[in-house]
Structure formats: structure tokens, C-alpha cells
């Protein structure tokens, strides 16, 4: 198993997780995901679920301004 993973959602890269002891610590790549910064997850898949869940809860406020 690798020691770090990029965590992506429908908005692109949310952050990355790095193996830390028995878990994976989240480092935010976008301010929208700062709420997850420093959280320890049991697996990269759990971090993905948390990022997607956060994205979903933020809803329309999380859309890009590109046209």
C-alpha cells in the first residue's frame, strides 16, 4: 500500500492523505476542504468519503465560476 494519495471529488483535488502511524492524515489542497485539515482517517477511501460528504453538504456554494 502506498504512503500517500491524492483525494479527488467532482471539484477536482480536495487534498492529499499521508500515512501517519496507523492512519492517513488529510492535508487540504483547497480552502473549501480546510475543515478536514489534520484529520486522521483509517484509510484513503474514508478520506474520499469525508471529502465528498463535505462537498455535498456545501452544495451550490461550492460550484466554480468558470463559464
Helices and strands as residue ranges (DSSP letters): E 4-9, E 12-20, E 23-28, G 31-36, E 40-41, H 44-58, G 59-62
